Amino acid sequence: MKDVELVGVVDIDASRAKDVAKRYRTQPFFHHADILDQVQAVSIAVPMPLHYPITKDFLLRGIDVLLEKPISKTLEEADELIELAESKERIFQVGHLERFNGPLLALEGVIQNPMFVESNRLGPFLLRGTEVDVVLDLMIHDIDILLSWVNSRVKWFHAVGIPVLTPHIDIANVRIEFENGCTANLTASRVSREKVRKVRLFQPNGYISIDFFSQKVIFASKKGGSEKERVPGIVIKEIPVKKVDPLNMEIQSFVQCVKDRHTPLVTGREGKRALELGLQIAGSIKKLISEKVIGS
């Protein structure tokens, strides 16, 4: 990446650290403390329970941080990291990757006042991410996107889900209603046969279909019929999408924020907002499962 020096890679698995460092012609390190005095910015992608302690160490040293989602395990941890970043005047970006996907970039300014949103994020089982439930692993992407679209408070929600292959929730569905009348239906699964990453939304001026995998966007709007016909037609068009690597775009955006000292696209506070609703949804499902077990 232009104007960026890759100081090193850190992994507690020494052989992996060495392999990756050799591949990218940099230095291997085996503990994050080893680079605290050597970097200006860092990208942290570790298991979620380690987000808080490792990020805190870097922020305390005045280092800008790009942190993989979710921001932390608890809201208290999130608050502490946000306050620390603000007090140190550090860039603190949370890695909600889909915000940098081509379809969302193409829809900037197009999505206005959505009133119904349906999201499906499904995939086959992988060991990665199973230290948390599917709500914080996968659904949190769509929670973050939804909250960035709907400028209103959550009025109520109803969530269901079950564990299948892990002790945690592996399939989840939630129906959310906002105070402005918008309704959203989100489904996430990590035990499906094929990958699906689709969102459909309806707003006053039309219908939008988003496929994150194919990076395609369809916009359908009403075409007024003539007085004679008195029947409106539908105009369907594909919105041009520049296909990008979201991870590359995310890191580039972070680096630019570090250089220019600009507020990142996904701030710590937005990361906390998504975590808060995600924890509420997961908590509601766990309570429902517990009640069923006790009642059986």
C-alpha positions in Angstrom: 0.0 0.0 0.0 1.4 3.4 -1.1 3.1 5.4 1.7 2.7 2.7 4.2 5.4 0.6 5.8 4.4 -2.8 7.0 6.5 -3.0 10.2 5.5 -6.6 11.0 2.9 -9.2 11.7 2.1 -10.6 15.1 0.7 -14.1 15.9 1.1 -16.2 19.0 1.5 -19.1 16.6 5.2 -18.6 15.9 5.3 -20.7 12.7 2.4 -18.9 11.2 3.9 -15.5 12.1 7.2 -16.5 10.4 5.5 -17.8 7.3 3.3 -14.7 6.8 6.3 -12.4 7.6 8.4 -14.2 5.0 5.7 -14.0 2.4 5.3 -10.2 2.8 9.0 -9.4 3.5 8.5 -8.1 7.0 9.3 -9.0 10.6 7.5 -11.7 12.7 6.5 -11.0 16.2 4.8 -13.3 18.7 3.2 -10.9 21.2 1.4 -7.6 20.5 3.5 -5.9 23.2 6.6 -6.5 21.0 5.4 -3.8 18.5 3.9 -1.2 20.9 6.9 1.1 20.4 7.3 0.4 16.7 4.0 1.3 15.0 1.8 4.4 14.4 -1.3 2.4 13.4 -2.4 -1.2 13.8 -5.0 -3.6 12.4 -6.3 -6.0 15.1 -8.0 -9.2 14.1 -8.0 -11.5 17.1 -10.7 -13.6 18.8 -13.4 -11.3 20.2 -12.6 -11.9 23.9 -9.2 -10.3 23.3 -10.5 -7.2 21.5 -10.6 -5.1 24.6 -7.3 -5.8 26.3 -5.2 -5.7 23.2 -6.9 -2.6 21.8 -6.5 -0.9 25.2 -2.8 -1.5 25.2 -2.3 0.2 21.8 -4.6 3.1 22.5 -2.8 3.8 25.8 0.4 4.1 23.7 -1.2 6.6 21.4 -1.5 4.2 18.4 -4.4 4.5 15.9 -6.5 1.3 15.7 -8.6 -0.6 13.2 -10.4 -3.2 15.2 -12.3 -6.2 13.8 -16.0 -6.3 14.7 -17.6 -6.6 17.2 -16.0 -3.8 19.1 -15.8 -5.8 22.3 -17.5 -8.3 24.5 -19.4 -5.9 26.7 -20.8 -2.3 26.4 -18.6 -1.3 29.4 -15.5 -2.4 27.5 -16.7 -0.5 24.4 -17.3 2.6 26.4 -13.8 2.5 27.9 -12.1 2.0 24.5 -14.2 4.8 23.0 -13.4 7.2 25.8 -9.7 6.2 25.7 -9.4 6.9 22.0 -11.1 10.2 22.3 -9.0 11.3 25.3 -5.8 10.3 23.3 -7.2 11.9 20.1 -6.6 8.6 18.3 -8.3 7.2 15.2 -10.5 4.3 16.3 -12.3 2.4 13.5 -14.4 -0.7 13.9 -14.1 -3.2 11.1 -17.7 -3.5 9.9 -16.5 -4.6 6.5 -19.8 -4.5 4.5 -19.8 -0.7 4.7 -17.0 -0.8 2.2 -18.6 -3.2 -0.2 -19.3 -2.0 -3.7 -23.1 -2.1 -3.5 -23.3 0.1 -0.5 -20.8 2.6 -1.9 -22.9 2.7 -5.1 -26.1 3.4 -3.1 -24.7 6.4 -1.2 -27.5 9.0 -1.4 -29.9 6.6 -3.0 -31.3 4.9 0.2 -33.7 7.4 1.8 -36.2 6.6 4.5 -36.5 2.8 4.1 -39.7 1.4 5.6 -39.1 -2.3 5.2 -35.8 -4.2 5.2 -35.2 -7.9 4.8 -31.7 -9.3 5.2 -30.4 -12.9 4.7 -26.8 -13.7 5.7 -26.3 -17.5 5.5 -23.2 -19.6 5.2 -21.7 -23.1 5.8 -20.2 -24.0 9.1 -16.6 -22.8 9.8 -14.6 -23.0 13.0 -13.7 -19.3 12.7 -15.8 -17.1 14.8 -17.5 -19.8 16.8 -16.3 -18.4 20.1 -19.4 -16.1 19.8 -22.9 -16.7 18.7 -24.1 -16.1 15.1 -25.7 -12.8 16.1 -22.3 -11.2 17.0 -20.5 -13.2 14.3 -22.6 -12.6 11.2 -25.9 -10.8 11.9 -24.0 -7.8 13.5 -23.0 -6.8 9.9 -26.6 -6.3 9.0 -27.5 -4.7 12.3 -24.7 -2.1 11.6 -26.0 -1.5 8.1 -29.6 -1.2 9.2 -28.8 1.3 12.0 -26.8 3.4 9.5 -29.9 3.6 7.3 -32.7 4.1 9.8 -32.5 7.3 11.8 -34.9 6.2 14.5 -34.9 4.4 17.8 -35.8 0.7 18.1 -39.4 0.4 19.4 -39.4 -3.3 19.9 -38.1 -6.6 18.5 -38.8 -10.3 18.6 -36.0 -12.7 18.2 -35.7 -16.5 17.9 -32.8 -18.9 17.3 -31.1 -22.2 18.2 -27.7 -23.8 18.6 -27.1 -26.5 16.1 -23.4 -27.4 15.9 -21.9 -25.3 18.7 -23.0 -24.4 22.3 -23.9 -21.0 21.0 -26.8 -19.7 18.8 -26.0 -20.9 15.2 -29.3 -19.7 13.5 -31.1 -16.5 14.4 -34.0 -14.4 13.2 -35.2 -11.1 14.5 -38.0 -8.8 13.5 -37.4 -5.2 14.5 -39.8 -2.2 14.5 -38.5 1.3 14.8 -40.3 4.3 16.2 -40.6 5.8 12.7 -42.6 2.8 11.5 -39.7 1.0 9.7 -39.8 -2.7 10.1 -36.8 -5.0 9.5 -36.5 -8.8 9.3 -32.9 -10.1 9.7 -31.8 -13.8 9.4 -28.4 -15.2 10.0 -27.1 -18.7 9.8 -23.7 -20.4 9.9 -25.0 -23.9 9.3 -26.5 -23.4 5.8 -25.4 -25.3 2.6 -24.6 -22.2 0.6 -23.5 -18.7 1.1 -26.2 -16.0 0.8 -25.6 -12.3 1.4 -28.7 -10.4 0.3 -30.7 -7.4 1.4 -34.0 -6.1 0.1 -35.5 -2.8 1.1 -38.6 -0.8 0.3 -38.8 2.9 0.6 -41.3 5.5 -0.6 -39.7 5.9 -4.1 -39.1 2.2 -4.9 -37.6 -1.1 -4.1 -33.8 -2.0 -3.9 -32.3 -5.4 -4.0 -28.6 -5.9 -3.0 -26.5 -8.9 -3.5 -23.2 -8.5 -1.7 -21.6 -11.6 -3.2 -22.2 -10.7 -6.9 -22.0 -7.0 -6.0 -25.2 -6.3 -7.9 -27.9 -3.7 -7.1 -31.4 -3.6 -8.7 -33.6 -0.5 -8.2 -37.3 -0.8 -9.1 -39.4 2.4 -9.1 -42.9 3.4 -10.1 -43.5 4.9 -13.5 -46.7 6.9 -13.7 -49.3 5.6 -16.2 -51.2 7.8 -18.6 -54.6 9.1 -17.6 -56.1 6.7 -20.1 -54.2 3.7 -18.6 -54.6 4.8 -15.0 -52.2 2.0 -14.1 -48.7 2.8 -13.0 -45.9 0.8 -14.4 -42.6 -0.3 -12.9 -39.2 0.7 -14.1 -36.4 -1.7 -13.2 -32.7 -0.7 -13.6 -29.4 -2.1 -12.4 -27.3 0.5 -10.6 -23.7 0.4 -11.7 -21.4 -1.0 -9.0 -17.7 -0.8 -9.0 -16.5 -4.2 -7.9 -14.0 -3.8 -5.1 -12.2 -5.8 -2.4 -14.1 -4.6 0.7 -11.2 -5.5 3.1 -8.7 -3.6 0.9 -11.1 -0.6 0.8 -11.6 -0.7 4.5 -7.8 -0.7 5.3 -7.2 2.0 2.7 -9.9 4.2 4.3 -8.4 3.6 7.7 -4.9 4.6 6.5 -6.3 7.7 4.9 -8.0 8.7 8.2 -4.7 8.1 10.0 -2.9 10.4 7.5 -5.6 13.2 7.4 -6.9 12.8 11.0 -10.4 12.4 9.7 -13.3 10.7 11.5 -13.6 7.1 10.1 -16.6 5.8 8.3 -17.4 3.4 11.2 -16.5 5.0 14.5 -16.2 3.3 17.9 -19.6 4.8 18.8 -21.2 3.1 15.8 -19.5 -0.1 16.7 -20.9 0.2 20.2 -24.4 0.9 18.7 -24.4 -2.3 16.7 -23.0 -4.3 19.6 -25.7 -3.0 22.0 -28.6 -4.2 19.8 -26.7 -7.4 19.0 -26.3 -8.2 22.7 -30.0 -7.4 23.3 -31.1 -9.8 20.5 -28.7 -12.6 21.5 -29.8 -12.1 25.2 -33.5 -12.4 24.2 -32.9 -15.6 22.3 -30.8 -17.2 25.1 -33.6 -16.3 27.5 -36.2 -17.9 25.2 -34.1 -21.1 24.9 -33.6 -21.3 28.6 -37.3 -20.9 29.3 -38.1 -23.7 26.8 -35.5 -26.0 28.4 -36.9 -25.4 31.9 -40.4 -25.9 30.7 -39.7 -29.1 28.9 
